[in-house]
Amino acid sequence: YLSTVGLNYINYPTKVVFRSCKLIPTMAVAYFAYNERFSLVQNVSAIAVVSGLIFFGYADMTADTTVSTPFGMSLQAASVVCDAFLPNLQSALFKRGAS
């Protein structure tokens, strides 16, 4: 729902970039909720993805034809954080053997 509402405040390419970057919140939930550790390569890759997202978002908000707003970006970020819990819950259930 947040992602759909946020589309009124950002352009579609920005939404796609945000949706593809749910790696960071997913890793954070796995780390804090399930004490999962990640390798150095995985952490550096995640930082590179976030850096690209920051540059893309900044460039999109400062362009001459500004379509994206900080409110829209905030809605997309909240949506991605909420979506980060599902893969971790699925992984935990899979490890327990629940079907």
Contact map, one row per residue, 1 for C-alpha under 8 A:
111110000000000000000000000000000000000000000000000000000000000000000000000000100000000000000000000
111111000000000000000000000000000000000000000000000000000000000000000000001101100000000000000000000
111111100000001000000000000000000000000000000000000000000000000000000000001100100000000000000000000
111111110000000000000000000000000000000000000000000000000000000000000000000000000000000000000000000
111111111000000000000000000000000000000000000000000000000000000000000000001000000000000000000000000
011111111100000000000000000000000000000000000000000000000000000000000011101100000000000000000000000
001111111111001000000000000000000000000000000000000000000000000000000001000000000000000000000000000
000111111110000000000000000000000000000000000000000000000000000000000001000000000000000000000000000
000011111110000000000000000000000000000000000000000000000000000000111011100000000000000000000000000
000001111111011000000000000000000000000000000000000000000000000000111001100000000000000000000000000
000000111111111000000000000000000000000000000000000000000000000000110000000000000000000000000000000
000000100111111100000000000000000000000000000000000000000000000000000000000000000000000000000000000
000000000011111110000000000000000000000000000000000000000000000000000000000000000000000000000000000
000000000111111111000000000000000000000000000000000000011001000000010000000000000000000000000000000
001000100111111111100000000000000000000000000000000000000000000000000000000100000000000000000000000
000000000001111111110000000000000000000000000000000000000000000000000000000000000000000000000000000
000000000000111111111000000000000000000000000000000010000000000000000000000000000000000000000000000
000000000000011111111100000000000000000000000000000010000000000000000000000110010000000000000000000
000000000000001111111100000000000000000000000000000000000000000000000000000100010000000000000000000
000000000000000111111110000000000000000000000000000000000000000000000000000000000000000000000000000
000000000000000011111111000000000000000000000000110010000000000000000000000000010000000000000000000
000000000000000001111111110000000000000000000000000000000000000000000000000000011011000000000000000
000000000000000000011111111000000000000000000100000000000000000000000000000000000001000000000000000
000000000000000000001111111100000000000000000100010000000000000000000000000000000000000000000000000
000000000000000000000111111110000000000000000000000000000000000000000000000000011001000000000000000
000000000000000000000111111111000000000000000000000000000000000000000000000000001011101100000000000
000000000000000000000011111111100000000000000000000000000000000000000000000000000000000000000000000
000000000000000000000001111111110000000000000000000000000000000000000000000000000000000000000000000
000000000000000000000000111111111100000000000000000000000000000000000000000000000001100100000000000
000000000000000000000000011111111111000000000000000000000000000000000000000000000000000100000000000
000000000000000000000000001111111111100000000000000000000000000000000000000000000000000000000000000
000000000000000000000000000111111111000000000000000000000000000000000000000000000000000000000000000
000000000000000000000000000011111110000000000000000000000000000000000000000000000000000000000000000
000000000000000000000000000011111111000000000000000000000000000000000000000000000000000000000000000
000000000000000000000000000001111111100000000000000000000000000000000000000000000000000000000000000
000000000000000000000000000001110111110000000000000000000000000000000000000000000000000000000000000
000000000000000000000000000000100011111000000000000000000000000000000000000000000000000000000000000
000000000000000000000000000000000001111101100000000000000000000000000000000000000000000000000000000
000000000000000000000000000000000000111111100000000000000000000000000000000000000000000000000000000
000000000000000000000000000000000000011111110000000000000000000000000000000000000000000000000000000
000000000000000000000000000000000000001111111000000000000000000000000000000000000000000000000000000
000000000000000000000000000000000000011111111100000000000000000000000000000000000000000000000000000
000000000000000000000000000000000000011111111110000000000000000000000000000000000000000000000000000
000000000000000000000000000000000000000111111111000000000000000000000000000000000000000000000000000
000000000000000000000000000000000000000011111111100000000000000000000000000000000000000000000000000
000000000000000000000011000000000000000001111111110000000000000000000000000000000000000000000000000
000000000000000000000000000000000000000000111111111000000000000000000000000000000000000000000000000
000000000000000000000000000000000000000000011111111100000000000000000000000000000000000000000000000
000000000000000000001000000000000000000000001111111110000000000000000000000000000000000000000000000
000000000000000000001001000000000000000000000111111111000000000000000000000000000000000000000000000
000000000000000000000000000000000000000000000011111111100000000000000000000000000000000000000000000
000000000000000000000000000000000000000000000001111111110000000000000000000000000000000000000000000
000000000000000011001000000000000000000000000000111111111000000000000000000000000000000000000000000
000000000000000000000000000000000000000000000000011111111100000000000000000000000000000000000000000
000000000000000000000000000000000000000000000000001111111110000000000000000000000000000000000000000
000000000000010000000000000000000000000000000000000111111111000000000000000000000000000000000000000
000000000000010000000000000000000000000000000000000011111111100000000000000000000000000000000000000
000000000000000000000000000000000000000000000000000001111111110000000000000000000000000000000000000
000000000000000000000000000000000000000000000000000000111111111000000000000000000000000000000000000
000000000000010000000000000000000000000000000000000000011111111001110000000000000000000000000000000
000000000000000000000000000000000000000000000000000000001111111001111100000000000000000000000000000
000000000000000000000000000000000000000000000000000000000111111101000000000000000000000000000000000
000000000000000000000000000000000000000000000000000000000011111111000000000000000000000000000000000
000000000000000000000000000000000000000000000000000000000000011111000000000000000000000000000000000
000000000000000000000000000000000000000000000000000000000000001111100000000000000000000000000000000
000000000000000000000000000000000000000000000000000000000001111111111000000000000000000000000000000
000000001110000000000000000000000000000000000000000000000001100011111000000000000000000000000000000
000000001110010000000000000000000000000000000000000000000001100001111101100000000000000000000000000
000000001100000000000000000000000000000000000000000000000000100001111111100000000000000000000000000
000000000000000000000000000000000000000000000000000000000000100000011111110000000000000000000000000
000001001000000000000000000000000000000000000000000000000000000000001111111000000000000000000000000
000001111100000000000000000000000000000000000000000000000000000000011111111100000000000000000000000
000001001100000000000000000000000000000000000000000000000000000000011111111110000000000000000000000
000000000000000000000000000000000000000000000000000000000000000000000111111111000000000000000000000
011011000000000000000000000000000000000000000000000000000000000000000011111111100000000000000000000
011001000000001001100000000000000000000000000000000000000000000000000001111111110000000000000000000
000000000000000001000000000000000000000000000000000000000000000000000000111111111000000000000000000
010000000000000000000000000000000000000000000000000000000000000000000000011111111100000000000000000
111000000000000000000000000000000000000000000000000000000000000000000000001111111110000000000000000
000000000000000001101100100000000000000000000000000000000000000000000000000111111111000000000000000
000000000000000000000100110000000000000000000000000000000000000000000000000011111111100000000000000
000000000000000000000000000000000000000000000000000000000000000000000000000001111111110000000000000
000000000000000000000100010000000000000000000000000000000000000000000000000000111111111000000000000
000000000000000000000110110010000000000000000000000000000000000000000000000000011111111100000000000
000000000000000000000000010010000000000000000000000000000000000000000000000000001111111110000000000
000000000000000000000000000000000000000000000000000000000000000000000000000000000111111111000000000
000000000000000000000000010000000000000000000000000000000000000000000000000000000011111111100000000
000000000000000000000000010011000000000000000000000000000000000000000000000000000001111111110000000
000000000000000000000000000000000000000000000000000000000000000000000000000000000000111111111000000
000000000000000000000000000000000000000000000000000000000000000000000000000000000000011111111100000
000000000000000000000000000000000000000000000000000000000000000000000000000000000000001111111110000
000000000000000000000000000000000000000000000000000000000000000000000000000000000000000111111111000
000000000000000000000000000000000000000000000000000000000000000000000000000000000000000011111111111
000000000000000000000000000000000000000000000000000000000000000000000000000000000000000001111111111
000000000000000000000000000000000000000000000000000000000000000000000000000000000000000000111111110
000000000000000000000000000000000000000000000000000000000000000000000000000000000000000000011111110
000000000000000000000000000000000000000000000000000000000000000000000000000000000000000000001111111
000000000000000000000000000000000000000000000000000000000000000000000000000000000000000000001111111
000000000000000000000000000000000000000000000000000000000000000000000000000000000000000000001100111
